[in-house]
Amino acid sequence: MGIVRISGPGVRAIAETILGSCPAPRLATLHAFRGGDGQTLDTGLALYFPAPNSYTGEDVLELQAHGGPVLLDMLVARVVALGARLAKPGEFSERAFLNDKLDLLQAEAVADLIDAGSQAAARAAQRSLSGEFSAAILGLNEQVTALRMYVEAAIDFPEEEIDFLGTDELRRRLDTVAVEFTRIETAARQGRLLRDGIHVVIAGRPNSGKSSLLNRLAGYEAAIVTDQPGTTRDLVREHLAIDGLPVHIVDTAGLRETADVIERVGVQRARGQLAVADLTLLVVDASDPGSVEALLAEVPDGVPVIVVRNKIDVTGEAPGLASGQDPQQVALSALTGAGLDQLRQAIKDRAGFGDPGEGTVIARQRHVDSIRRARAHFDAGREQLEQSRAGELLAEELRAAQHALAEITGEFTSDDLLGEIFGKFCIGK
């Protein structure tokens, strides 16, 4: 089956021409779809949703045809000939947003639900689409607004005997808002990880077991494994999930100096991947602990590292986390799988990812950035109050925090941002 969806003020006229009459609202009825010469193009179901009770808030008509690509092209051409035009990517959801049927968070959740890479991500996107994340942001913004009104009232009535800016009530309100900021920022970071995941790079010397580790994590033979050093010469990419956390993992060529031209290119690409990694798994042979320091010098500053002490099936070392080590070390055997669960947990911990529960919502980096900006304004205003009793500066910082939070739901947003967001949707959404 294929569906042709039409939205806008000309829907009724198009329905009457193609179907002979406009269907009854929200009732699926069987119709012949007529071409320009009066001949039947197809017979299928028609659904009519009059404004404002539709997805876009406009009149919407859905023609459910048999789905052949030629047939659907003919039907679309017929609709366009009657005055419609092809929709831009995401235009139906954009119109729903512009007509107040969805806020910007919910509109983004439509795309996130379609693109969900795991069941946990799909459930989280559905909760955002239902409005849970929006309600949390709006609730926080209401608290910030109420706090700002309280502060501005204290500024407007300085002649009152009570110093409202120095009362326990104001401190209590500030503490309450700070706690809510922390809760929502944590939830947003979790939601962003659930949507985007992390970029993990496996690096190390040749024959340390990097490709064997990738195969263990992937659950199948994704990379070639041999005893010959330098087997991996290019990047090997895999996508997997660890308890709902999407992991984009890259196996790289062994880090060493080599005269082989092809392998040298592979080593250069490996170093390039290290520069953009969210997390590096530095694989070393457990029988050669002295190589760790030299390998750490290959990792750019600021990139988190987990040292994977591989081949404990040979050394007899116990699997698991090594205590008191910086960076963190995990002993395992890529051959037997011993210690692999501890590595998975270490990856989640370094990413700051908790197991997604029933309250998890989906989030994007722009949401996290806006919440951080709002929190920064809140903290700056609180500091001004505590250091110099500058109530006016606190009120101004709270106003800026309100604006940053309102950008998330789309109450304040630029046309450029809307174009970027909806332009990434698929056609027909």
VEXDREN-2710 file (C-alpha; in Angstrom, 1 decimal):
% VEXDREN-2710
k/r/px/py/pz
1/MET/0.0/0.0/0.0
2/GLY/1.1/3.6/-0.7
3/ILE/-0.3/6.8/0.8
4/VAL/-0.5/10.2/-0.9
5/ARG/-1.1/12.8/1.7
6/ILE/-2.3/16.3/0.9
7/SER/-2.6/19.3/3.3
8/GLY/-3.8/22.8/2.8
9/PRO/-6.8/25.0/1.9
10/GLY/-7.3/23.4/-1.5
11/VAL/-7.9/19.9/-0.2
12/ARG/-11.7/19.9/-0.5
13/ALA/-11.6/21.0/-4.1
14/ILE/-9.0/18.3/-5.0
15/ALA/-11.0/15.6/-3.1
16/GLU/-14.2/16.5/-5.1
17/THR/-12.3/16.4/-8.4
18/ILE/-10.5/13.1/-7.8
19/LEU/-13.1/11.3/-5.8
20/GLY/-16.3/12.9/-7.0
21/SER/-17.1/14.2/-3.5
22/CYS/-15.3/15.0/-0.3
23/PRO/-15.4/12.1/2.1
24/ALA/-17.1/12.3/5.5
25/PRO/-14.6/13.4/8.2
26/ARG/-12.4/10.7/9.8
27/LEU/-14.2/7.9/8.0
28/ALA/-12.3/5.6/5.7
29/THR/-14.4/5.1/2.5
30/LEU/-13.7/3.2/-0.7
31/HIS/-13.3/5.4/-3.8
32/ALA/-12.2/5.3/-7.4
33/PHE/-9.3/7.7/-7.9
34/ARG/-10.0/9.5/-11.2
35/GLY/-7.4/10.8/-13.7
36/GLY/-7.6/13.9/-15.8
37/ASP/-9.4/12.0/-18.6
38/GLY/-12.0/10.7/-16.2
39/GLN/-10.4/7.2/-16.3
40/THR/-9.9/5.4/-13.0
41/LEU/-6.2/5.4/-11.9
42/ASP/-6.9/3.1/-8.9
43/THR/-9.4/2.2/-6.3
44/GLY/-8.5/2.6/-2.7
45/LEU/-9.4/4.2/0.7
46/ALA/-9.8/7.9/1.2
47/LEU/-9.6/9.7/4.6
48/TYR/-10.5/13.3/5.2
49/PHE/-9.5/15.3/8.3
50/PRO/-10.9/18.8/8.3
51/ALA/-9.1/21.7/10.0
52/PRO/-8.2/22.2/12.8
53/ASN/-8.6/18.6/13.8
54/SER/-5.8/17.1/11.8
55/TYR/-2.0/16.5/12.1
56/THR/-1.1/19.7/10.4
57/GLY/-4.0/21.8/11.7
58/GLU/-5.1/22.2/8.1
59/ASP/-7.5/20.2/5.9
60/VAL/-5.8/16.9/5.2
61/LEU/-6.7/14.2/2.7
62/GLU/-5.0/10.8/2.5
63/LEU/-5.4/8.6/-0.5
64/GLN/-4.4/5.0/0.2
65/ALA/-3.6/3.3/-3.1
66/HIS/-2.2/-0.1/-3.9
67/GLY/1.4/1.1/-3.7
68/GLY/3.1/0.4/-7.1
69/PRO/5.6/3.2/-7.8
70/VAL/4.2/3.9/-11.3
71/LEU/0.7/4.1/-9.9
72/LEU/1.7/6.4/-7.1
73/ASP/3.6/8.6/-9.5
74/MET/0.5/8.9/-11.6
75/LEU/-1.6/9.8/-8.6
76/VAL/0.9/12.4/-7.3
77/ALA/1.0/13.9/-10.8
78/ARG/-2.7/14.2/-10.8
79/VAL/-2.8/15.9/-7.4
80/VAL/-0.1/18.3/-8.5
81/ALA/-2.0/19.1/-11.7
82/LEU/-4.9/20.1/-9.6
83/GLY/-2.9/22.8/-7.8
84/ALA/-0.9/21.0/-5.1
85/ARG/2.9/20.9/-5.0
86/LEU/5.4/18.4/-3.7
87/ALA/6.1/18.7/0.0
88/LYS/9.5/19.7/1.3
89/PRO/11.2/17.4/3.8
90/GLY/9.5/17.7/7.1
91/GLU/6.9/20.1/5.9
92/PHE/3.9/18.3/7.4
93/SER/5.5/18.4/10.8
94/GLU/6.6/22.0/10.3
95/ARG/3.0/23.0/9.5
96/ALA/1.9/21.1/12.6
97/PHE/4.4/23.2/14.6
98/LEU/3.4/26.5/13.0
99/ASN/-0.3/25.7/13.6
100/ASP/0.4/24.9/17.3
101/LYS/-0.4/21.2/17.0
102/LEU/3.1/20.3/18.2
103/ASP/5.8/22.2/19.9
104/LEU/9.3/22.0/18.5
105/LEU/10.4/19.2/20.9
106/GLN/7.5/17.0/19.8
107/ALA/8.1/17.8/16.1
108/GLU/11.7/16.7/16.5
109/ALA/10.6/13.6/18.4
110/VAL/8.6/12.5/15.2
111/ALA/11.9/12.2/13.3
112/ASP/13.7/10.6/16.3
113/LEU/11.0/8.0/16.5
114/ILE/11.4/7.1/12.8
115/ASP/15.2/7.0/13.1
116/ALA/15.3/5.2/16.5
117/GLY/18.1/2.6/16.5
118/SER/16.9/0.6/19.5
119/GLN/13.7/-0.2/21.3
120/ALA/14.8/2.0/24.2
121/ALA/15.3/4.9/21.9
122/ALA/11.9/4.4/20.2
123/ARG/10.2/4.3/23.6
124/ALA/12.0/7.4/24.7
125/ALA/11.1/9.2/21.5
126/GLN/7.4/8.2/21.9
127/ARG/7.5/9.8/25.4
128/SER/8.9/13.0/24.0
129/LEU/6.3/13.0/21.3
130/SER/3.6/12.6/23.9
131/GLY/4.8/15.8/25.5
132/GLU/6.7/14.5/28.6
133/PHE/9.9/16.3/27.9
134/SER/8.0/19.5/26.8
135/ALA/6.1/19.4/30.1
136/ALA/9.3/19.2/32.1
137/ILE/10.9/22.1/30.2
138/LEU/7.7/24.2/30.5
139/GLY/7.5/23.4/34.3
140/LEU/11.1/24.5/34.8
141/ASN/10.5/27.7/32.8
142/GLU/7.5/28.5/34.9
143/GLN/9.6/28.1/38.1
144/VAL/12.2/30.5/36.6
145/THR/9.4/32.9/35.6
146/ALA/7.9/32.9/39.1
147/LEU/11.3/33.4/40.6
148/ARG/12.0/36.4/38.3
149/MET/8.6/37.9/39.3
150/TYR/9.5/37.6/42.9
151/VAL/12.8/39.3/42.5
152/GLU/11.4/42.1/40.4
153/ALA/8.7/42.7/42.9
154/ALA/11.3/43.0/45.6
155/ILE/13.2/45.5/43.4
156/ASP/10.1/47.6/42.7
157/PHE/9.2/48.0/46.3
158/PRO/12.5/48.9/48.1
159/GLU/10.7/51.0/50.7
160/GLU/9.2/47.9/52.3
161/GLU/10.6/47.1/55.7
162/ILE/11.3/43.5/54.8
163/ASP/14.4/42.8/52.7
164/PHE/12.9/40.3/50.3
165/LEU/16.3/39.7/48.5
166/GLY/17.8/38.5/51.8
167/THR/15.1/36.2/53.0
168/ASP/15.1/32.5/53.5
169/GLU/12.2/32.3/51.1
170/LEU/14.3/33.6/48.2
171/ARG/17.1/31.1/49.0
172/ARG/14.6/28.3/49.2
173/ARG/13.2/29.2/45.8
174/LEU/16.7/29.4/44.3
175/ASP/17.6/26.0/45.7
176/THR/14.4/24.5/44.3
177/VAL/15.1/25.8/40.8
178/ALA/18.7/24.7/41.0
179/VAL/17.6/21.1/41.9
180/GLU/15.2/21.1/39.0
181/PHE/17.9/22.3/36.6
182/THR/20.1/19.5/37.7
183/ARG/17.4/16.9/37.2
184/ILE/16.4/18.0/33.7
185/GLU/20.0/18.5/32.6
186/THR/20.8/15.0/33.6
187/ALA/17.7/13.6/31.8
188/ALA/18.6/15.6/28.7
189/ARG/22.2/14.2/28.7
190/GLN/20.8/10.7/29.0
191/GLY/18.3/11.3/26.2
192/ARG/21.0/12.7/23.9
193/LEU/23.2/9.7/24.5
194/LEU/20.2/7.4/23.8
195/ARG/19.6/9.2/20.5
196/ASP/23.2/9.9/19.3
197/GLY/25.3/7.4/21.2
198/ILE/29.1/7.6/21.5
199/HIS/32.0/7.3/19.1
200/VAL/34.4/4.6/20.4
201/VAL/37.8/4.0/18.8
202/ILE/39.7/0.8/19.4
203/ALA/43.5/1.4/19.2
204/GLY/46.7/-0.3/20.1
205/ARG/49.8/-2.1/18.8
206/PRO/49.5/-4.7/16.1
207/ASN/48.5/-8.2/17.3
208/SER/47.2/-6.8/20.6
209/GLY/43.7/-8.2/19.9
210/LYS/41.9/-5.1/18.7
211/SER/40.0/-6.9/15.9
212/SER/39.2/-9.8/18.2
213/LEU/37.7/-7.4/20.7
214/LEU/35.6/-5.7/18.0
215/ASN/34.3/-9.1/16.9
216/ARG/33.4/-10.0/20.5
217/LEU/31.5/-6.7/21.1
218/ALA/29.7/-7.0/17.7
219/GLY/28.8/-10.6/18.2
220/TYR/30.1/-11.8/14.9
221/GLU/33.2/-11.8/12.7
222/ALA/33.2/-8.1/11.6
223/ALA/37.0/-7.9/11.2
224/ILE/39.6/-10.3/9.9
225/VAL/41.8/-11.8/12.6
226/THR/45.2/-13.4/11.9
227/ASP/48.5/-13.9/13.6
228/GLN/50.1/-11.7/11.0
229/PRO/50.9/-8.1/12.3
230/GLY/49.3/-5.3/10.4
231/THR/46.2/-7.3/9.2
232/THR/43.9/-4.3/9.8
233/ARG/44.9/-1.6/7.4
234/ASP/41.8/0.5/7.1
235/LEU/39.0/1.5/9.5
236/VAL/36.4/-1.1/10.3
237/ARG/33.2/0.4/11.6
238/GLU/30.3/-1.3/13.5
239/HIS/27.2/0.0/15.1
240/LEU/26.0/-1.8/18.2
241/ALA/24.0/-1.1/21.4
242/ILE/25.0/-1.7/25.0
243/ASP/21.9/-1.8/27.1
244/GLY/20.2/0.8/24.9
245/LEU/23.3/3.0/24.4
246/PRO/24.2/3.3/20.7
247/VAL/27.9/2.7/20.2
248/HIS/29.6/3.7/16.9
249/ILE/32.8/1.7/17.2
250/VAL/35.8/1.8/14.9
251/ASP/38.7/-0.7/14.8
252/THR/41.9/0.8/13.6
253/ALA/45.3/-0.2/12.2
254/GLY/48.0/-1.1/14.8
255/LEU/49.9/2.0/15.9
256/ARG/53.5/1.5/14.8
257/GLU/56.1/2.9/12.4
258/THR/56.1/0.9/9.2
259/ALA/57.6/1.0/5.7
260/ASP/54.5/-0.5/4.1
261/VAL/52.8/2.4/2.3
262/ILE/49.3/1.1/2.7
263/GLU/49.7/0.2/6.3
264/ARG/51.2/3.7/6.9
265/VAL/48.0/5.3/5.5
266/GLY/46.0/3.1/7.9
267/VAL/48.1/4.3/10.9
268/GLN/47.5/7.9/9.9
269/ARG/43.7/7.2/9.7
270/ALA/43.9/5.6/13.1
271/ARG/45.5/8.7/14.6
272/GLY/42.8/10.8/12.9
273/GLN/40.1/8.8/14.6
274/LEU/41.7/9.2/18.0
275/ALA/41.4/12.9/17.6
276/VAL/37.6/12.8/17.2
277/ALA/36.8/9.9/19.6
278/ASP/34.4/10.2/22.5
279/LEU/36.1/7.3/24.1
280/THR/39.3/5.3/23.3
281/LEU/39.7/1.6/24.1
282/LEU/43.5/1.3/24.2
283/VAL/44.1/-2.5/23.8
284/VAL/47.4/-3.8/25.2
285/ASP/48.8/-7.3/25.6
286/ALA/48.4/-8.2/29.3
287/SER/51.9/-9.7/29.2
288/ASP/53.4/-6.4/28.2
289/PRO/52.1/-3.8/30.7
290/GLY/55.0/-1.5/30.0
291/SER/53.5/-0.6/26.6
292/VAL/50.7/1.4/28.2
293/GLU/52.6/4.6/28.8
294/ALA/53.9/4.8/25.2
295/LEU/50.4/4.2/23.8
296/LEU/48.8/6.8/26.0
297/ALA/51.1/9.3/24.4
298/GLU/49.3/8.6/21.1
299/VAL/45.9/9.7/22.5
300/PRO/45.1/13.4/22.2
301/ASP/44.6/15.4/25.4
302/GLY/41.0/15.4/26.7
303/VAL/40.0/12.1/25.0
304/PRO/38.7/9.6/27.7
305/VAL/40.6/6.3/27.8
306/ILE/39.9/2.8/29.0
307/VAL/43.0/0.6/28.9
308/VAL/42.0/-2.9/27.9
309/ARG/44.4/-5.5/29.2
310/ASN/43.8/-8.3/26.7
311/LYS/44.9/-12.0/26.6
312/ILE/44.4/-12.8/30.2
313/ASP/43.6/-16.3/29.0
314/VAL/47.4/-16.5/28.5
315/THR/48.6/-14.6/31.6
316/GLY/46.1/-16.2/34.0
317/GLU/45.1/-12.7/35.3
318/ALA/41.6/-12.4/36.8
319/PRO/39.0/-10.6/34.6
320/GLY/37.5/-7.3/35.6
321/LEU/38.3/-3.8/36.6
322/ALA/41.8/-3.1/38.0
323/SER/41.5/-0.9/41.1
324/GLY/43.4/2.3/41.7
325/GLN/44.4/2.8/38.0
326/ASP/44.4/6.0/36.1
327/PRO/43.3/5.7/33.4
328/GLN/40.8/3.0/34.2
329/GLN/41.9/-0.5/33.2
330/VAL/39.9/-3.6/32.4
331/ALA/41.4/-7.1/32.2
332/LEU/39.7/-9.4/29.7
333/SER/40.1/-12.1/27.1
334/ALA/38.8/-11.3/23.7
335/LEU/39.3/-15.0/22.9
336/THR/37.0/-16.4/25.7
337/GLY/34.9/-13.3/26.5
338/ALA/35.9/-13.3/30.1
339/GLY/35.7/-9.7/31.4
340/LEU/33.6/-8.4/28.5
341/ASP/30.6/-7.5/30.7
342/GLN/32.9/-5.4/32.9
343/LEU/34.1/-3.6/29.8
344/ARG/30.6/-2.9/28.7
345/GLN/29.7/-1.5/32.1
346/ALA/32.9/0.6/32.0
347/ILE/31.9/2.1/28.6
348/LYS/28.5/3.0/29.9
349/ASP/30.0/4.6/33.0
350/ARG/32.5/6.6/31.1
351/ALA/29.7/7.9/28.8
352/GLY/27.6/8.8/31.8
353/PHE/24.8/6.6/30.6
354/GLY/22.4/4.9/33.0
355/ASP/20.0/2.2/32.0
356/PRO/17.0/3.8/30.3
357/GLY/13.9/3.6/32.5
358/GLU/10.3/4.4/32.1
359/GLY/10.9/8.1/32.5
360/THR/13.6/8.4/29.9
361/VAL/12.9/10.9/27.0
362/ILE/14.8/11.5/23.8
363/ALA/16.9/14.6/23.5
364/ARG/19.2/16.3/21.0
365/GLN/22.5/18.2/21.5
366/ARG/20.7/21.5/20.9
367/HIS/18.4/20.8/23.9
368/VAL/21.4/20.0/26.1
369/ASP/23.2/23.1/25.0
370/SER/20.1/25.3/25.7
371/ILE/19.6/23.8/29.1
372/ARG/23.3/24.4/29.9
373/ARG/23.1/28.0/28.8
374/ALA/20.0/28.6/30.9
375/ARG/21.7/27.0/33.9
376/ALA/24.8/29.2/33.3
377/HIS/22.5/32.3/33.4
378/PHE/20.8/31.1/36.5
379/ASP/24.1/30.4/38.3
380/ALA/25.6/33.8/37.2
381/GLY/22.5/35.6/38.5
382/ARG/22.6/33.8/41.8
383/GLU/26.3/34.6/42.2
384/GLN/25.6/38.3/41.6
385/LEU/22.9/38.2/44.3
386/GLU/25.1/36.5/46.8
387/GLN/28.2/38.6/46.2
388/SER/26.7/42.1/45.8
389/ARG/22.9/41.9/46.4
390/ALA/22.5/42.8/42.7
391/GLY/18.8/42.0/42.4
392/GLU/18.6/43.7/39.0
393/LEU/21.4/41.5/37.6
394/LEU/19.7/38.4/39.0
395/ALA/16.4/39.4/37.3
396/GLU/18.2/40.0/34.0
397/GLU/20.0/36.6/34.1
398/LEU/16.7/34.9/34.9
399/ARG/15.2/36.6/31.8
400/ALA/18.1/35.2/29.7
401/ALA/17.5/31.8/31.2
402/GLN/13.8/32.0/30.3
403/HIS/14.8/32.8/26.7
404/ALA/17.2/29.8/26.5
405/LEU/14.6/27.4/27.8
406/ALA/11.9/28.8/25.4
407/GLU/14.2/28.0/22.4
408/ILE/13.9/24.3/23.2
409/THR/10.1/24.1/22.7
410/GLY/10.1/26.7/19.9
411/GLU/8.4/29.6/21.7
412/PHE/11.4/31.7/20.6
413/THR/13.3/30.4/17.6
414/SER/14.8/31.6/14.3
415/ASP/13.7/30.7/10.8
416/ASP/17.2/29.3/10.2
417/LEU/16.9/26.9/13.1
418/LEU/13.5/25.7/11.8
419/GLY/14.9/25.1/8.3
420/GLU/17.8/23.1/9.7
421/ILE/15.5/21.0/11.9
422/PHE/12.7/20.2/9.5
423/GLY/15.1/19.9/6.5
424/LYS/16.4/16.7/8.0
425/PHE/13.0/15.0/8.1
426/CYS/12.0/12.5/5.4
427/ILE/9.4/13.4/2.8
428/GLY/5.8/13.1/3.9
429/LYS/6.5/13.8/7.6
END
